[in-house]
Amino acid sequence: MSDSAGKIIILGAKGMLGSDVVAECKSRGIAFDAYDLPEFDITDQRQLLSVVRQASVIVNCAAYTDVENAETETELASRVNAEAVGHLSAFARKTGAWVLHISTDFVFDGEGSKPYTEKDVPHPINAYGRTKLAGERLLIENRCRYCIMRVEWTYGQNGNNFVKKLLQKARTEKELKVVDDQIGSPTATTEAAKAICDVMAKKPKGIFHFASQGYVSRFGVAQFIAETLRLDVQLTSCETSDYPSKAPRPLNSRFDCNKIRKLLHGQIKPWQGPLEEFLKKL
């Protein structure tokens, strides 16, 4: 069956990214239906099938994103990030729906210093990355009409993220240590949502990378935040190895975003502008 006469469906619509996809769709006058917990559980196959049957386009922002706890809650992370995506893609293949699935830079190991292209071979180093990669592979193997958009270092009004955690610490601590050897592109979920809507209009097939323009360390992001908000805090750089954690983090999260540029209405913004705008709204 080809494109059904169904609806645009957004899964994970209350999350950090999903809520901004909802807002962007509203601003563009795009009609959609939104689903998320507690009313909708993507791991419930009956609920999922019922939703997919209504859809011609499905944007899947639903995910288990707690990187640390994924090391001990691996079964739950796998159900959400992998198994549910497998069921989604199997159902979509039968109905002809096109699926835009959101993934992550954590499918890579972060070795080397070159920006990752879509042709680079994934090699995740933590449970979260492994479950997200498993979801990607199930999506591809089930041969539905699909597009995978990998995003990185996202921050937004909803949910936890590096920017909000840093600001929370700055309220109670005068000295903060921030890692200087993790490099990537801070990406506002508002900007990712615009890209999602642009891509959704063209329904391409394959994998695409999206992130803000330019690269910076976590420490560099902290410096930018402190300077922008004139925080009374002393920042000290350190290495990732100085922060023992259950989940290893990739040091290199640079994305090459050349492939997706031809699908976007405008230029990809440098990371500084959207972050400054986000900080002013807080």
N, C-alpha and C positions, 0 to 999 in steps of 0.2 A: 504494500500500500504506500503511495506517495503522500506528500504533505496533506495531513488531514485538515478538515475545516475547523480545527479546534482552536484552543486558546494559547496564549503565552502564559506559562506557569513558572513561577519563581519559587524554588525550594531553599529553605534556610533564610527566609525573608526577614527574620527578626535579628539576624546576626550582624556583625560589624560591616561586612561587605554587602550582604543581602539587603539590609535596610537602606543602604545608599543606592543599590540597584532599583529598589522600589521607588525611592524619591526621584531618581533620574528618569525612570519610565513615566512617572506622573508629570514631570516637568516637560517631557516631550509629547505628552498626550497619547502614550502607548498603553493600550488596554491590557490588563494582566490579572491573574489570580495569584495570591501569595499564600504560601504554606510554611508552617514551622511548628516546633514544639510549643506548648504541650498538646495542641489539637491534632497535629500531624507528626508522625514519626516515620522518617525515611526508611527505617529498618523493618517496618511493618509492611510486608509484601502486599497484603490486601489493600491497605491504604494507598500504597504506591501505585499499584495497578489501576486503581480507581481514578487517580489523578492523571496518570499517563494517558489513559483512554480519552481524556478530555482535551489533550494538548496537541498542538502542532509544533510548538517550541517549548523546550524545557531548559531553564537556566538553573544549574545545580550549584548553589552556594553553601549547601548543607555540608558540614564537616566536623569531625572531632579535631580540634586544633590545639589542645593542651600538650605541648611538646614534652614537657617533663613527665606528666602523669601518663602519657602514652606508653612509657617504658614499663609501667606496672598495670595499666589498664589497656593492655595491647588488644585483648579480645574485643572490648568495646570499640576501640579505635578502628579495628579491622572491620567490625560490623558496619560502622558508619562510613568509613573512608573507602572500603573495598567491596565488601559483600553487597551493600545497598546499591552501589554504583553498578555492580554486575547485574543485579535485578533490574535496575532502571534501564540499562542499555538493552537488556533482553526484551523488556516490554516495549521499549521505543522501536526496536527493530520490527516488531510485529505491527505496530501502529503507523510507522513511517515518520514519527516525530523526530525533529532535529534536536540534539542535546548539546548545550554549551556547558561544559564541566570545568569548574575552577580547581586548579592544582597549585603547586608550590615549588619554590626553589629548593626545598628540602629533599627533592628527589635526587639531588646531586651531592657529591661528597665534599665539594668546596676546595678541592686541591687545585694547585696552580693559580694563575692570576688572569687568565683570559676570560672574557665574557662568554657565558654559555649560550650556544645556539640550540635550536630545536633538534639539530642532528646529533648533538653530543649524547653519549650513552649515559643514562642515569646510573647512579650508584649511591643510594641513600645510606647514611651512617647512623640513623636512629629509627626507632619504631614508628614514629609519626611519618617520616619520609618513606619508610617501607610500605606502610598501609596506603599512603597516597599514590605511590607508584603502582601498587597492586590494583587500585581502582582505575588508574589510567589504562593499564593493560587489559583489564576486563572490559572496559569500554571499547577498546580497539578490537579485541578478540570477538566480541559479540556482533561486530559489523553493523551497528546501527549508524545512522547519519550523525556524526559527532564532530565536535570541535573542543579541544582542550586548551584552556588559557591558564598558563602558569603565571602567578603573581608573587611578589616578594616584599618583605618588610612593610606590610600594610599597617596602616593606622587609621582610626576613625572614631566617631563619637561613641559607638556601641562596642562593648567587649574590651578585653584587655589587650594592650599593645605596649611596645617599648616606650613610646612617647608618654603615655599616661602613667606608666609605672615610674618613669624617671621623675615626673612632676610630683607624684605622690611621695617619693623618697625625699625630694628636695624640700618638701614642707616640714619634714621632721629631722632631716640630717643636713649638716652644714658642709660635710665632706663626702663626696661621692666618687667611687672608683668605677670607671667604665672601660670596657674592652676596646682596644685600639687595633686589633688584628682581624676583626670581622668586617668585611667590606661588602657593601651592597647599595641599593637605591631605596631610600624611604619613599613609600608610595601611598598616597592618600586614597582611601576607598572611594572617595568622590570621583577621583580621576579614573580609577579602575572601573567604576560603574559607567562612566561615559564611554570608555573603550568597549565594555561589554555591550552596551546598546548599539554602538557603531558596528561591532562584529555581528551582532544578532540580526541586523538589517540585511547583511550579505550572506549569512549562513555558509561560511567556508567549511572545508573539511581539513582536519589535521591539528597539529600542535602549534601554539603561538606563545611567545613570551611577551609579557607586558610589565614595565616598571617605569618609574620616573626617569628622566634623563639625568645622567651624571652619577658618579660613584663617591661614596664617603664611608668612613668608618663609623662604628657605633659611637665612639668617642667624639668624632667630628659632629655627629648629630646632636650629641649632648651639649657641645660647645655652642652650636647654632641656637639651640633652645635657650640656653642660659643667657646668651647675648641678646636674643630677641626679647625675652621677658625680663631681662635684667635681674636674674635670680641671684640672691645672696648665697652662693654656694661655691665651694672650691672643688674643681674637677681634677681628678688624677687618672692618667691612663694606665691600663694594665693589660695583661694577655688573657686570652680565654682559659688557658691552663691554670690561671690564678683563681678561677671560679669553678671548683669541682661541681659537676651536675650529673644527674642520672642520664641525661640525653646529650650526646655530643652534638656540637653545632658546626655547620660548614663555615669555614673561614671566608671562602670566596663565594659570594652570592650575586656576582655581576651577571646581568642578562644582556644579550645582544637582542635588541628589539626591532631590528631592521625588517623582519618578515611581516610584522603586524602593522607597520606604518602605512602601507598601501590600503589598509582597511579602515583607517581612522579618518574622521572628518578634519581634524586639526593636527597641529604638531604636538608631540609629547613634551610636556612641560618639564623644565629642570626641577629637581626635587625641592629646592629652596622656597619657591613661590607658594605651592599648595601647603607646605608645612607652616610657613609664616601665617597664612590665612587661617589654618586650623588652630594655631596657637592663639590668635587674636579672638577667636570665637569662644575659647574656653573661659 
